[in-house]
Amino acid sequence: MQFEQLFDMAVKFHGHRCPAMPMGLRAGLAAMKVLGAERAQDKELYVISETGKGHAAGCFLDGIMAATGCTYGKSNIEKRYWNKMAFTLVDTRKGKAVRVSLKPEFFEQALQSPFVQQRRKGMPPQDVPAEVLEPLLQRVLSLPEEQFLDISDPFDFPWEGGQACFDVVRCDGCGEAVFTNAVTEKDGKTLCGGCARPL
């Protein structure tokens, strides 16, 4: 897929144009390049994200997912909630990984941008005027990687992937079908997570 096609797909997936999503997109592509890896079709790659719940971190992570093909649906991504703009990409077949983060000075400067100032005032990202967004977006898309990313050398990361589960049982609490690798036996009953530990 050409970068323009990937970027368009990522914007549709993410829902709006902003600078942080393309940062993640480019960071994910850079990590794959260092590992010599292709976008994951299944579980060939795994992302360990250090992002948290902040808005920019979520946008950054959407870019990483779009680039790498690592998604929550495929269970080849996890989130550490460290509130950092950083992640480790693991090539599960080679047992190699690379860690990528935004350069601190770049990230600090980005948070002073006119786009972020509009966001601080409560403006939704899709409503930020194009004349404010586009110069920053074009800078993110054209900046050499070494000016905004810190990328480690590949390092060993032995991988032990689990087997997919295809067996289900009925929960004795709610009656719904649940995969057998996620049930709890309690007081002689087979329970799903929701019934075993209700909210």
Phi, psi and omega in degrees: 000130177292154183302320181299319179293318180296318179297315178299317178298318181295321178296318178297317179296315185287323175108340178204162175272133179200168180280331187288324180299312178294334173300313178294320178301311181291324178295318178296317178296321179296319179297317179297322180296316180297322180279347185068037186250154173263162177302136184293129171269327177228254184242030180292334178237157178217133179253131170250101185270138178260009181287168179236223184256002180292154185300309182297324180294323178294319178295316178302315182293323176300322177295319177298315180297318180297320181290313190271338186079009177273123186223161176293330178295324179272357180057036176241039175207145174221157184238128184270343181060041176267358179057041177240150177270073186205159178198162172244132176252126182251130169271104189291334181280324181269345184068036180236154180214164175217142178251135181232138176217158172287139174299133184305316182294325177294313182296317179299319179293320180299326181287352175260003185291158176302327178299311182293326177299321176295319180295322179299329180279359177098006180286129176299147184301325181289346180261355178294128183303144182302325182292341175272316185286310193301318178300320179291317179299315180295326177295315179298321182286337186250348184293134175302141184307319186292348179273346180225353181239139166258121184236124179285165167288156176300144178224159181294137178213081181305134187243130174238096180277147178275163177277142176291145180256133180236013182251139180232156171226163174274134175289131179288348179272301186256346179084000180277155178283138181220141178298140187294340180280005182228022180261160177237136174266121183216122180052041177077007180245148174263118188236144172285171181301322182292322180280327179288325181225074182298153181294000000 
